[in-house]
């Protein structure tokens, strides 16, 4: 039997650079990588079922988009392998309605939000009090990433009812816009990556999506330490080893989680795509994941 240290399920063509960097980080630690993609998922499942292959740890970056990978996810769960992003937790974490309530319970600041039941459950709704949402607010389904189903400039309940029909089985969030304070000439809006216990905060332009790492001296100068502590709390809540979130600092000094948990995350290189993650950060993330696998390999088994 061939036993791999990490099985990586991936399907997005733009993941190729990250996969190559991760493979190099694993190889430097004498750890092996099994890449399972749409081109070999069938044979891979056959090998697992026949006992010809297995793996110690697992990172799933495919099953959300390609259900063909779900048997691989189920195999990993049944065998009790170390999952960097356990599937059940990943499914729960991308539910914005659930995360909103759990964030509030944990003391994390969130935008003022009204949660509406799915259209299929309750086609007719009495209009809630929308005043606290402001003149323009955001409507988004509880599930989905990349802005899918999100309507940004909503002002009437009629628009809300229309938006609910796009994803009739999903809960909907009505959220107030959050305006960040400006620090050193730029909006204090941050995209933050959490990976293997480490927090990577970036200044993030909501229009261009360009990442700029937050330097230590900037963190100290502007009092940005709560970005790290808030992200660590989010990691404890969601239970994922690799995800991103977004946090804004408001004029009143509040650090507000404006986008809760994103998984899988975009790890394109900035040297290849203008809105990619800085190359050095991606290399550090890959090294951290490799070290995480090594630590779990060395832990005594019970």
N, C-alpha and C positions, 0 to 999 in steps of 0.2 A: 504493500500500500504506500502511496505517496501522500505525505502529510505536509501541508503548507502552513507557514506561520500566519499568513494573512490571505484571505480570499476577498478580493475587491470586485463587487458587482457594479459595472458601469455601462452606460449606453450613449452618453452625450459625446459627440465627436470632439467638442471643445475641452473635454476633460483630459485629452491625450497628454498635454504638457504636464499637468499635475500628476498623472499616473506615472509618467517617466521619472519625475522628481521623487515621488514616493518610492518607486522601485529602487532608485539609487540609494535613498536613505535606508531602506531595508537591507539592501545588499551590503552597505557599509557596516551593518551590524550582523552580518551573516544570517539574515532572515530572508525567507523566500516569499514570493508573491504569486498568487494564482489569479490571473485576470479572467473574469467571466463576463462575457459580452453577448449581445444578441447572436453573434456568429457561432458561439460555442456553448450556449446555455444548455442545449439538448444533450450533447455528449457529456458535459459536466455533471448534469443530473444523473445520467446513466452510470457514470463512474462512482458517484456518491452512493447510489442505491446498491451498486454491486460490491461496495466495500473496497474499491480500487483507489479511492482518494478520500481525503478528509482535510480539515483545516482547524487551526487553533483559534483564530480570531476572524472577525467578519466586519466589513464595512459595506453597507448597501447604499449605492447611489443610483439605483436603477428601478427598483420595484414600484416606486411612486408613479413613474411614467409608463412602465412596461410590466403588465401583470404576469407576463411569462416568467418573471423572476421570482414570483411568490413561492413556488415550491422550494427554491433555494433558501429563501428567508425562513420557511417552515422547517427545513432540514436543520438549519443553524440553531433555531430555537429548541427543536426537539433534542438535539445533541448537547445542548448547554454550552456551546462555544461562547467565547468572549465577544460580545457585540459592541462595537464602538457607539453605534446608535441603535439600541434595541428597538425592534419593529413596533411593539405595542406602545412603547413610550413615544416613538416618532409619530405614530398615527395620532396619539393624544395631543402631542405638542403642537401640531399644525392646526389644531382647532382653536381659532382665535377667541371664540366665545368662552371656552373652558379656560384658556390661558388668562383671559382678561380677569375672570373671577379669582383665579389662583394668584395672580399678581397682586390684586387688591388685598387679598387675605394675607399675603406676605409683606405688605407695606410698600410695594412698588407703585410709584406714581404712574397713572395711565391717563389718556385723554378722557374727557367726559364722554360716556358711552351709554347708548340705549340698545339693548339686545332684543331683537324681534324673533318670534318663532317662525319656522319654515312656512312658506306659502301653502304647501300641501297639507300641513296640519291645521292651518288657520288662514284660509284665503281672505277673509274679511277681518280687518283690524280697525279698532277705534284709534284715531290719531293720538299719539302720546304728546306730552308737552315738549315741543322742540325748541323752546326759547333758549335753554342753556347751551344748545349746540351752536348758536350764533346764526348770522344771516346765511352763511354758506357752510355746509358740513359734508362729511364723507360717508358714503354708504359702501359697505364691503361684505361679501359672504364670509362665513366663519372659516371656510376651507378655500384652498387655492393660493397659488403664489404668482409672482411676476405681475401683479396688478390685475389678474384675471377677475372680471366681474366687479371691479372697483369703480365707483362713480365719484369723482372728486368734488364737483361744485353743485351740490344739491341744495335746494332752498324750500321745496314744498313736499308735503306728505304724498302727493300724487306721484312725484318722481320716485319716492321710496317704494311705493306699491308697484310701480313699473319695474324697478330694479329687482325686487324680490322674485319676480317671475323668471328671471334669467337662470336662477339656481333654486328651483321650487322646493327641493328637499333639504335645503341648508338653512341654518340660522343666519340672521343678518345683524351686523353691527352698524349703528349710526354713531359716528364719532366727530367730535369737535376738532377743528383744525388746531394744530399746535404751532405757535410762532416762536422760533428760537431767537435768543439774544444774539447779537453779533459780538464776536471776540476777535480782536486783532484784524478787523476788516472782513471776517467771514462768518456765515451763520454757524452757530454752535449745534450742528446736527451731526451725529456720529453713527457710522455703521461699525458694529463691533463683532469680531469673530471670536468665538470660544472654541479652543481646540486642546484636548488632552490636558485640561486643567489650567491652561494659560489664556489670558485675555489679550486680544489684539484690537485696540481702539483706533479708528481712522476718522479724520474729518471727511465728511462725505457730502458732496454736492448733489442735492436732490434733482437737479436738472441734468447735469452732465454725468452724474454717477461716478465721478473721479474720486479715487481713494488717495488720501494723504495721511501717512502715519502720524499719530499724536506723539510728539516727542516728550520725553520725561520732564524736561524743563517747562514745556507748555502745560503739562498736567499739573505741575506744582504752581506755576504762575497763575493759572485760571481756576485752581481748585477743582480739577476734573476727576479727582480720586473716586467719587461716587460712581463713575462709569464702570470702574472695575468691580466695585462691591455689588452694584446692581446686577451686573452680568453674572457674577458668581452666584447670586441668589437665583437668577433665572436658570442657571445650569442645575442648581439643586432642585428646582421645581420641575424642570422638563426631563432631567435624567439623561441628557444626550451628551456625547463626548465631542461632537463637532456640529456647530450651528452658528447662525448669525442673528443679531438683533439690531434694532435701531433705537437710539436714545437722543433726546433733544434737551438742551438746557434752556429754560424759559427766562424771561425778564425778571420773574419773581424768584429766581434761584432754584427752581425745581428741576430735577432730572426726570424726564418723562419718557417711559418706554412707548415709542410711537409705532413700532412694528415688532411683534412679539418674538416668535421663534421661526426662523427660516431653515428648512432642511429639505433636500440637499442644497448646499450653498454653491454659488458660482465661484470657482477657483481658477478662472482664466488668468493668464499672466498679463501684467500691465505692459510688459514689453511687446506683447502681441496685440492686445486690445486696450484702447485708451481707458475703458471703464473696468479693466481687470484689476486684480489684487496685486500690489507691489511684489515683484519677483522674490525679493529677500524674505518677505513675510510668508509667501507660499513655501519656500524652502524650509523656513523655520517650523511652519505648521507640519510639513511632511516629517521633519526630524522628530518633532514632538510626538507624532502618532507612532513612529517607529519605536521611540523610547517607551511609550505607553504599552505597546505590545510586549516589549522586552520585560518590562516590570511585571506584567501579568503572567508571562511565561515563567518567571522565576519565583512567583508566589507559591507557597506550599499548597498542595491540593488536599482537600478534606474529603 
